[in-house]
Amino acid sequence: MMLSFFDQFMSPTMFGIPLMALALSLPWILYPKPTSRWLNSRLLTLQGWFLNRFTQQILQPINLAGHKWAVLLTSLMLFLITLNMLGLLPYTFTPTTQLSLNMAFAVPLWLATVIIGMRNQPTHALGHLLPEGTPTLLIPILIIIETISLFIRPLALGVRLTANLTAGHLLIQLIATAAFVLLPLMPTVAILTATLLFLLTLLEVAVAMIQAYVFVLLLSLYLQENV
């Protein structure tokens, strides 16, 4: 029984062929494409307004050198939100519950921010490893601690996204199973459980959007430190 709860996190295959690439490429088909008309549709206007607001909020504290990342961060945000939301549909696979995929997003982008900082302002980038006014005896210990915290950042990005989505999916499946089992035995309790399931689903919709936003927000903060 416990294995069946975790089967939903297995990478889907058909005839022995992994379908991860299909699961990652499908969301881009759902977005409305820009047109050459003078007036856009309501959906395209709403999408443009959302992207503009998000880009302004993310890039507002970053100087002009970091604005080159606008397209990358906005695309990543939209992509993660779509993957997380589609994963809440029945009989679907959520690629962002895979730690390997989230680490593949987090490590290169984090490493790019570190390389930019070391190339453009190495003194300032290395200065983060040792706070000003540190006592002499604590200098070696603080350098080790700050270095470890620096290298833990991409791991924290990937684990946070994976853990939140995995926990939410498991809770939904557990409560749905409980409601299904209790329905013929205790209908009143089953109805209350189904109500709890509905509220939890709404919470998971919010978590799916918030976690995608937090992922990109933390990347923008790392970029702000190094630009």
C-alpha positions as CSV (number, residue, x, y, z in Angstrom):
1,M,0.0,0.0,0.0
2,M,2.8,2.4,0.8
3,L,4.5,1.7,-2.5
4,S,1.4,2.7,-4.4
5,F,1.4,6.2,-2.7
6,F,4.9,6.8,-4.2
7,D,4.1,5.4,-7.6
8,Q,2.9,8.8,-8.7
9,F,6.4,10.2,-8.4
10,M,7.9,7.7,-10.8
11,S,9.0,9.0,-14.1
12,P,6.4,7.8,-16.7
13,T,7.4,5.5,-19.5
14,M,5.6,4.1,-22.6
15,F,7.0,1.0,-24.3
16,G,10.2,1.5,-22.3
17,I,10.6,5.1,-23.5
18,P,10.8,7.8,-20.8
19,L,8.2,10.5,-21.2
20,M,10.0,13.1,-19.1
21,A,10.9,15.2,-22.2
22,L,7.2,15.2,-23.3
23,A,6.1,16.3,-19.8
24,L,8.6,19.2,-19.9
25,S,7.8,20.3,-23.5
26,L,4.0,20.1,-23.3
27,P,3.3,23.2,-21.1
28,W,4.7,25.6,-23.7
29,I,1.9,24.5,-26.1
30,L,-0.7,25.9,-23.6
31,Y,0.4,29.5,-23.7
32,P,-1.3,31.9,-26.2
33,K,1.0,33.1,-28.9
34,P,1.5,36.8,-29.7
35,T,-0.4,38.0,-32.8
36,S,0.1,40.8,-35.3
37,R,-3.4,42.3,-34.6
38,W,-3.8,45.7,-33.1
39,L,-6.0,44.4,-30.3
40,N,-5.0,41.2,-28.4
41,S,-7.4,38.7,-26.8
42,R,-8.3,39.0,-23.1
43,L,-6.2,35.9,-22.3
44,L,-3.1,37.4,-24.1
45,T,-3.6,40.8,-22.4
46,L,-3.9,39.1,-19.0
47,Q,-0.7,37.1,-19.7
48,G,1.2,40.2,-20.8
49,W,0.0,42.1,-17.7
50,F,1.1,39.3,-15.4
51,L,4.5,39.0,-17.0
52,N,5.1,42.7,-16.8
53,R,4.1,43.0,-13.2
54,F,6.3,40.0,-12.2
55,T,9.3,41.3,-14.1
56,Q,9.0,44.7,-12.5
57,Q,8.8,43.3,-9.0
58,I,11.7,40.8,-9.4
59,L,14.1,43.2,-11.2
60,Q,13.3,46.4,-9.2
61,P,16.1,45.9,-6.6
62,I,18.6,44.7,-9.2
63,N,20.8,47.2,-11.1
64,L,20.8,47.5,-14.8
65,A,23.5,44.9,-15.3
66,G,21.2,42.2,-13.9
67,H,18.2,43.1,-16.2
68,K,19.7,40.8,-18.8
69,W,18.3,38.0,-16.8
70,A,14.7,39.3,-17.1
71,V,13.7,36.9,-19.9
72,L,15.3,33.9,-18.2
73,L,13.8,34.5,-14.8
74,T,10.3,35.3,-16.1
75,S,10.4,32.2,-18.4
76,L,11.5,30.0,-15.5
77,M,8.8,31.4,-13.2
78,L,6.1,30.7,-15.8
79,F,7.4,27.3,-16.6
80,L,7.6,26.2,-12.9
81,I,4.1,27.5,-12.2
82,T,2.7,25.6,-15.2
83,L,4.4,22.3,-14.3
84,N,3.2,22.6,-10.6
85,M,-0.4,23.4,-11.6
86,L,-0.7,20.7,-14.2
87,G,0.6,18.2,-11.6
88,L,-2.5,18.8,-9.5
89,L,-4.7,17.4,-12.2
90,P,-5.7,13.7,-11.9
91,Y,-3.6,11.1,-13.6
92,T,-0.8,13.5,-14.4
93,F,2.9,13.5,-13.6
94,T,4.6,16.4,-11.8
95,P,8.2,16.7,-13.1
96,T,9.1,19.2,-10.3
97,T,8.7,16.4,-7.7
98,Q,11.9,15.0,-9.0
99,L,14.9,16.3,-7.1
100,S,17.2,15.7,-10.1
101,L,15.2,18.0,-12.3
102,N,15.0,20.8,-9.6
103,M,18.8,20.5,-9.0
104,A,19.3,20.7,-12.8
105,F,17.5,24.1,-12.7
106,A,19.1,25.3,-9.4
107,V,22.8,24.4,-9.8
108,P,23.6,26.0,-13.2
109,L,21.7,29.2,-12.4
110,W,23.3,29.6,-9.0
111,L,26.7,28.8,-10.4
112,A,26.2,31.4,-13.1
113,T,25.5,34.1,-10.4
114,V,28.6,33.1,-8.5
115,I,30.8,33.2,-11.7
116,I,29.4,36.6,-12.6
117,G,30.3,37.9,-9.1
118,M,33.8,36.4,-9.2
119,R,34.5,37.8,-12.6
120,N,33.1,41.3,-12.2
121,Q,33.9,42.1,-8.6
122,P,36.0,39.4,-7.0
123,T,36.8,41.4,-3.9
124,H,33.2,42.1,-3.1
125,A,32.2,38.5,-3.9
126,L,34.9,37.1,-1.6
127,G,34.0,39.7,1.1
128,H,30.7,37.9,1.7
129,L,32.7,35.0,3.2
130,L,34.0,37.2,6.1
131,P,31.7,39.8,7.8
132,E,33.3,43.1,8.7
133,G,34.6,43.4,12.3
134,T,35.0,39.7,12.8
135,P,37.3,38.8,15.8
136,T,40.6,37.3,14.6
137,L,40.0,33.9,16.4
138,L,36.7,33.5,14.6
139,I,38.0,34.2,11.1
140,P,38.8,30.6,10.0
141,I,35.6,29.3,11.5
142,L,33.4,31.9,9.8
143,I,35.1,31.5,6.4
144,I,34.3,27.7,6.6
145,I,30.7,28.3,7.7
146,E,30.0,31.0,5.0
147,T,31.6,28.8,2.3
148,I,29.4,25.8,3.3
149,S,26.3,28.1,3.4
150,L,27.2,29.3,-0.1
151,F,27.4,25.8,-1.5
152,I,24.2,24.7,0.2
153,R,22.2,27.3,-1.6
154,P,21.4,25.3,-4.8
155,L,20.6,22.2,-2.6
156,A,18.2,24.3,-0.6
157,L,16.5,25.6,-3.7
158,G,16.0,22.1,-5.1
159,V,15.0,20.4,-1.9
160,R,12.5,23.1,-0.9
161,L,10.6,22.8,-4.2
162,T,10.7,19.0,-4.2
163,A,9.7,18.6,-0.5
164,N,6.8,21.0,-0.6
165,L,5.2,19.5,-3.8
166,T,5.9,15.9,-2.7
167,A,4.3,16.5,0.7
168,G,1.3,18.1,-0.8
169,H,0.7,15.3,-3.3
170,L,1.0,12.7,-0.6
171,L,-1.4,14.5,1.7
172,I,-4.0,14.8,-1.1
173,Q,-3.7,11.1,-2.0
174,L,-3.9,10.0,1.7
175,I,-7.0,12.1,2.4
176,A,-8.7,11.1,-0.9
177,T,-8.0,7.4,0.0
178,A,-9.5,7.9,3.5
179,A,-12.6,9.6,2.1
180,F,-13.1,6.8,-0.4
181,V,-12.7,4.1,2.2
182,L,-15.0,5.8,4.8
183,L,-17.8,6.6,2.3
184,P,-19.7,3.2,2.7
185,L,-18.9,2.9,6.4
186,M,-19.3,6.5,7.8
187,P,-20.8,8.8,5.2
188,T,-20.8,11.8,7.5
189,V,-17.1,11.5,8.2
190,A,-16.4,10.8,4.6
191,I,-18.2,14.1,3.6
192,L,-16.1,16.0,6.2
193,T,-13.0,14.4,4.9
194,A,-14.0,15.3,1.3
195,T,-14.4,18.9,2.5
196,L,-11.0,18.8,4.0
197,L,-9.7,17.5,0.7
198,F,-11.2,20.4,-1.2
199,L,-9.6,22.9,1.2
200,L,-6.3,21.1,0.9
201,T,-6.5,21.2,-2.9
202,L,-7.0,25.0,-2.8
203,L,-4.0,25.2,-0.5
204,E,-1.9,23.2,-2.8
205,V,-2.8,25.5,-5.7
206,A,-1.5,28.4,-3.7
207,V,1.6,26.4,-2.7
208,A,2.3,25.5,-6.4
209,M,2.4,29.2,-7.3
210,I,4.2,30.4,-4.2
211,Q,7.0,27.8,-4.5
212,A,7.7,28.7,-8.1
213,Y,7.8,32.4,-7.1
214,V,10.1,31.7,-4.2
215,F,12.5,29.7,-6.4
216,V,12.9,32.5,-8.8
217,L,12.9,35.2,-6.1
218,L,15.9,33.5,-4.3
219,L,17.7,33.3,-7.6
220,S,17.2,37.0,-8.2
221,L,18.5,37.7,-4.6
222,Y,21.7,35.6,-5.4
223,L,22.0,37.6,-8.6
224,Q,21.6,40.9,-6.7
225,E,24.5,40.0,-4.4
226,N,26.9,39.3,-7.4
227,V,25.9,42.0,-9.9
